[in-house]
Amino acid sequence: MSTPQLLAPDRATFAAARTVPFSRPSIRDEEIEEVGRCLLSGWITSGPDEAFADVADVGRLGPVTYLHPHAHHLYPVRVESERLTTDRDPFATELRALGTGVGFHFTAVHELTYSRRHLGEFSAELPVATAASRSLLSPPLFPSLDKEDQDNVIDCVRRIDRARRR
């Protein structure tokens, strides 16, 4: 029995396909103006922190305390289930029902199915990581989102927070 041959392009074809031509970046004036507006708006330094200040049951994580620059591409919040009549997953379902997407970007490794299956249950031994994993969600808030959409996302979070307070 012979080993099957992989079909691959010859070296010249492969090299040509991987060539990236050099050119100046194509950035329109409107894009440069948008970056300027974003920087001047204060979003990168305060983001929606001020807008969420009155939302007591959805906790902001606070400023980044390390000395490295942060892209602020995510704005994670903690759903304080001890103060609400719901927890993170139903809160996220309600956000989606209001037309606001949501992400879960901070699942603790020991909470993953694979880890549980192969390593066992560690939630009791890791209470802080477990609580963070089960309470953090990321609403769609980022610097390039326009002000109207930011306000809409924040309003949706506020509405659910008020409706679900204990």
N, C-alpha and C positions, 0 to 999 in steps of 0.2 A: 504494500500500500504506500503510495507516494504522499508526501506532504503537500497540501494545496498551496499554490502560489498566491500571494497577495497581489492584487492589481494596484500598481502605484504608478504615478506619472514619472517620466524620466526626470533627471536632475534639472534640466533647463526649464521644463514646464513647472516643476515645483518651485524653483527659485523665482520664476516670473510671477507666480501666483502670490508669493510672499513679499514682493517688492511693494513698498509703500512710498509713493512719490513725495518728495519734499515740496511743500508749498507754504506760503504764509497762511496763518489762520484766517478763516473767513468769519469775522465777527462784525455784525451789522451795528450801525450807530445806535439802533433801538436797544440792542443787547447791552452795549456799553452803558447806556443811560439807565437801564434796569439794574445793573450791578451798582451803579452810583446811588440810585434810589434805595436799594436794599441796604447799602452801607450807611447811608444817611438816616434811614428810618429807625435805627437802633435795634432792629430785629435780631441781629446777630448777637448783640450783647444782652438784650433783655427779652427778646422773643415775645411769646405770648405770656410771659411770667406776669406782667401787670394785668393782663386780661383775665388770667386765672386766679388772681389774688383773692377774689371773692367766692371762689368755688372751694369751699372748705373740705369737702369729702373726696375730692380728687386731688391727691397731693402732687405738687411739683417736686422734682428731685433736687432742685437747687442748682446753683452755679457749678460749673466744672472747676475743681480746685487744683488740678495739676497744671504744670507750666507749659503744656503743649497746646498748639492751636486746635480748635475743635471745629468741625465742619457744620455742626448744628443741622445735620441732615435728618435727624430724628428728634422728636420732642416727646420722650416717654413720660407717662404720668402713672401714678399709683392709685388704683381704685381702693379706697379705704373701706373695705367691706364691713368692718366693725361699726362704721358710722352709717352705713347704707343698708337697705333691705335687699341688696343684691351683691353679687361679686363680679369679678372681671368679665367672665364669659357672657353672662346675660347682659351686662352693661355694653359690651361690644356688639351683641346682637341688636340691642336697641339703637346704638349708633348707626349700624348698617341699615336698620329699618327707616331711619331718618335721612338716609342717603349719604352718610359719611362712612368712608372706608376706615379700616383700622388694621393695625399689624401687631403681631406678637413677636418681638425681637429678642426677648430675654428669657428664654426657656432654660432653666438650670439643667445641666447635663444629667444629673441623677433623676430628673423628672421625665426624661425621654424613654420611650418604650424599650428601645434597645438596651439602655443601661439597666432599667428595671428587670428586664428578662435575663440579662447576663450577670448582673452584679447584685441584684436584690433591691429591697426598699431601704432608702436612706433618708426619707423625709424627716423623721424624728431626730436624726443625728445632725441634720443640716437645716435647722428651723429658719434662719435668716434667708438663706438662698431659696428655700422652698416658698416662703412668704413672698419674696420678691418675684419669683417665677410665676406665682399664681395671682399676682396683683398688678403687674406692669402691662401696659398696652401703649401703643404708639398711634395717636390720631394723626391724620395727614396734615402736619404743620411743619413747614420748612420755608426757608427764606424766599424762594422764588414763587411761592403761592401768593396770588394777589390778595389784597386786603379784604375784599368782599368774601372770598372763600375762607380766609382765616377767621373772619368774624362769624361766618356760618358754622364752621367746625366748633369754635368756642361756644357759640350759642347752643348747639346740640348737646355738648358736654354739660353745660349749665342746666339745660332743661331736664336731662336725665338725673343729674345730681339733685336738683330740687324735688323731683318727683319721687326719688328713692331714699330720701333722708329718713332716718329713724326718728 
